[in-house]
Amino acid sequence: MSRVKKIIVAWIVLFNMLSYGSQDIDQHKDMPSLVQPNWLKKHLDDPKLVIIDVRKSTLYKKGHLRHAVNLPTFKKLFDEKLFMPKLDILKETFGKAGIDDNSLVVIYDNGDFIWAARCYWLLEVLGHQNVGLLTNSYEALKNQGFTLSSDDFIPTSRNFIPMINNTMIETKLSTLLSIDKKTIIDGRPKEYYDGIKSSAKRFGHIKSALSYPGSGNSKKTTTGSYILEIDKLAKLYQHLNKAKPIILYCMDGADAAMNYIILKQLGYKASVYEAGWLEWGNDTTLPIETPKGSI
């Protein structure tokens, strides 16, 4: 075999090891995507269980679920440009959190849910399917019989092996080519979609995008926050075509990740354009819709 052929073969092998490519990776899952408190209570003694608290470290130190590992969202789940951290950093982060191939990962946050969803989506992108989002915020969980702690929990490090699922990730080009062909959903708050506010130079939204804010999947009460019941979620998204692939975006990937979890649970095929409005809104060559029309 020639040297060139050997190099090509090596790259093919490496690609197959690191990526699922276009394969459907709906592998067997040992836990629900939306985790109810009762499910968590039944599995608290499972040695495979890993609980992740993505709130700020100051809140974590005031109190958290016993044996929960703290991965503050903006320190561990974003880089300095609000994009996905490098692969080796994520490998180290999740390995130190005690996650390996056998782990059942449950994630919770302060009740916005989008930050826990960000962690969920990253794990699935890296090939870890047994991950679930708690349907209740920490405040809602405090009065439900869980043992709480204010001590830092340091788990035993594990060997986290990434297996990238690139079918979950969209780019600027793939999103551009999908306008008027696939369903595009903007997960930002409505005032950003409408062009009243913006985190980028331009105001408005990607051409043809529909508005489904990530916050619309949950409700806040005096006892904490909760993800809506599945029948209410189904009604919220009932006008979307399940036969049509969906591209999700927001400002930083968090609201889009929340929409991703819910749509997947409802049987839709969705992927996330993580760079989102931070990239699109700052590129004047890309088409947008504003209160004044399309440009």
ABEGO torsion letter per residue (X at the ends): XBAAAAAAAAAAAAAAAABAEABBABBBBABBABBBAAAAAAAAABAABBBBBABBAAAAAAEBBBGBBBBBAAAAABBAAGBBBBAAAAAAAAAAAGBBAABBBBBBBAGAGAAAAAAAAAAAAAGBABBBBBABBAAAAAAAGBBBBABBBBBBBBBBBBBBBAAABBBAAAAAAABGABBBBBABBAAAAAGABBABABBEBBBGBBBBBAAAABBBBAAEBBBBBAAAAAAAAAABBAABBBBBBBAAGAAAAAAAAAAAAAGBBBBBBAAEAAAAAABAABBBBBAAEBX
